[in-house]
Amino acid sequence: MSVVVLSLAGAVRWDHLRIAGALALPTWLGFAVSSRFIRYLDERLLRRGVFVVSSVASVVLLTRGILG
């Protein structure tokens, strides 16, 4: 009986991990893409001396990456 309970508990945990991973993957991918784009924008904009636009773009892209 305890083996069945442990097996069910393991299955539930595994399903929760799979679901959490599936939900987190787009967020992390978005964050990684946003981070690279932020660095690209920072390099381009800092050369031109535009700091405010770079900061706003970074916050927008970071928020978008976190929220998915």
N, C-alpha and C positions, 0 to 999 in steps of 0.2 A: 504493500500500500504506500509506504513512504517513497519507494522508487517512482511510482506513478505521480505522486505529488511533486517530487523533485523534478521529474521530467516536464510536467506541466509548468512549473515555475520557471524552468529553463527556457521553455518555448515562449512563454509570455515575455520574459526578459529579452530574448533574442528578437522577437517581433517588435518590441518597443525600441530596441537599439536600431533595428532596420528602418523603422518608421522615422525615428529621430534622425538617422543618417540621411534618409531620403529627403527629409525636410531641410536639413542643414546644408546639403550639398549645393543647391542653387545659391544659398546665401554666401557660402564660402567662395564659390566660383565668382559670384558677382563682386565680392570683396576683393578677390585677387585681381580681377580685371580692372576694377575701379582703382585699386592701389597703383597698378602699372600706369593707368591713364593719368592719375593724379601726378605721379612722378614725371610723366611726359609733359603735362601741362606746366608743372612747376619749372622744369628746365626751360621750356619755351618762353614762359611768361616772365621768369626771373631775369632772363637775358634782356628783356625789354623793360624791366623795372615795374611790371604790373603786379603788385602784391595783393591788392584787394580782390581782384577777379580770381586770382589763384586760390586765395583762402575760401572764397565763396564756392568756387567749383569743387574744391577739396571737400568741403562740408557736404555739399549736395551729393557728390558721388559716393562719399563714405556712408552717408545716410542711406542712399539707394542700395549700396552694397550690403549693408547690414540688414536692411529690411527685406532684401531679396527682390 
